[in-house]
Amino acid sequence: MFSHSVNYRCAVVFGSARIVTDQDERLAGLRAVTEHLIPGRWDAVRAPTRKELAATSVLAIPLAEASVKVRTGPPGDEPEDLDLPVWAGVIPTTVSFGEPSPDPALRPGTVTPDHIRLRAGQAAVSRS
């Protein structure tokens, strides 16, 4: 019960966050997050509305100090446990993007854009 291992990645950032109030800096932060998730998406969609921006906080934190811990490899079994008839090993987990599923409410003929197809690992569509 007590002898289990877990592979992990963990990051801790130390510092004091501040609320970003400058409009240009707020938009730059939101753009950075969006582009990190789906490159090309920010320029493909409408800009946020005033109401959306008023309902969204953006925080900035200087990276004065940070710590990262990573554990990889096989289980850390105790020597006496190795003789037990109990399976031990690693079950890999992954995060991946699947096939895009369009909103049923899209206008007929709306094509899945290349930046979405590329993020999902599909080939870009050639448009002649």
C-alpha positions in Angstrom: 0.0 0.0 0.0 2.8 2.5 0.9 5.3 1.5 -1.8 4.2 3.4 -4.9 6.2 5.6 -7.3 4.8 8.3 -9.6 6.7 10.0 -12.4 6.0 13.7 -12.5 7.0 17.2 -13.5 6.4 20.1 -11.1 7.3 23.8 -11.4 7.0 26.3 -8.6 7.5 30.0 -9.2 8.2 32.4 -6.3 7.3 36.0 -6.5 4.6 38.5 -6.0 1.9 38.7 -8.7 0.4 41.9 -9.8 -2.8 42.6 -11.7 -2.1 43.9 -15.2 -4.1 47.1 -15.8 -2.4 48.5 -18.9 -4.7 47.5 -21.9 -1.8 46.8 -24.3 0.0 44.6 -21.7 -3.3 42.8 -20.9 -3.9 42.1 -24.6 -0.3 41.0 -25.1 -0.6 38.5 -22.2 -3.9 37.1 -23.5 -2.4 36.8 -26.9 0.7 35.0 -25.5 -1.5 32.4 -23.8 -3.7 31.9 -26.8 -0.8 31.5 -29.2 1.0 29.1 -26.9 -2.1 26.8 -26.9 -2.9 27.1 -30.6 -0.4 29.1 -32.8 -2.2 31.3 -35.3 -5.5 31.4 -33.4 -5.3 35.0 -32.1 -5.2 36.4 -35.6 -7.9 34.1 -36.8 -10.7 35.1 -34.3 -12.3 38.4 -33.3 -10.7 40.5 -30.7 -12.1 40.3 -27.1 -15.0 42.6 -26.4 -14.9 45.3 -23.6 -17.3 43.1 -21.6 -15.0 40.1 -22.0 -11.9 42.1 -21.0 -13.7 43.5 -18.0 -14.5 40.0 -16.8 -11.0 38.7 -17.3 -8.0 39.3 -15.0 -4.5 39.1 -16.2 -1.7 38.5 -13.7 2.0 39.1 -14.2 4.7 37.6 -12.0 8.4 38.2 -12.3 10.5 35.1 -12.4 12.8 36.1 -9.5 13.1 32.5 -8.4 11.7 29.2 -9.7 12.2 25.5 -8.9 11.5 22.5 -11.1 11.4 18.8 -10.0 11.1 15.9 -12.4 10.9 12.2 -11.6 11.3 9.7 -14.4 12.2 6.0 -14.6 11.1 2.7 -13.2 9.5 2.2 -9.8 11.6 2.6 -6.7 10.9 -0.8 -5.2 12.3 -1.9 -1.9 14.7 -4.9 -2.4 12.4 -7.2 -0.3 9.5 -6.3 -2.6 11.2 -7.5 -5.7 10.6 -11.2 -4.8 6.8 -10.7 -4.5 4.5 -11.9 -7.3 3.2 -8.3 -7.9 3.4 -6.4 -11.1 5.4 -3.2 -11.1 6.2 -0.9 -13.9 5.3 2.3 -15.6 2.0 3.2 -17.3 2.8 6.0 -19.6 0.4 8.9 -19.9 0.2 11.4 -22.8 -1.6 14.5 -23.7 -2.5 14.8 -27.3 -4.9 16.6 -29.6 -7.5 14.6 -31.4 -9.4 15.2 -34.6 -11.1 18.6 -34.5 -14.9 18.4 -34.0 -16.7 21.4 -35.5 -19.5 23.2 -33.6 -22.8 22.0 -35.1 -23.9 25.6 -35.2 -21.2 26.7 -37.7 -22.4 28.2 -40.9 -22.5 25.7 -43.7 -19.2 25.6 -45.7 -17.0 26.8 -42.8 -13.7 25.1 -43.3 -11.4 23.9 -40.5 -8.5 26.4 -40.7 -4.9 25.2 -41.1 -3.8 26.5 -37.7 -6.4 24.1 -36.1 -5.6 21.2 -38.3 -1.9 21.6 -37.7 -2.4 21.7 -33.9 -4.4 18.5 -34.2 -1.5 16.9 -36.1 -3.3 16.8 -39.4 -1.9 18.0 -42.7 -2.7 21.5 -43.8 -5.2 21.9 -46.6 -3.8 23.0 -50.0 -5.9 25.8 -51.4 -5.4 26.5 -55.1 
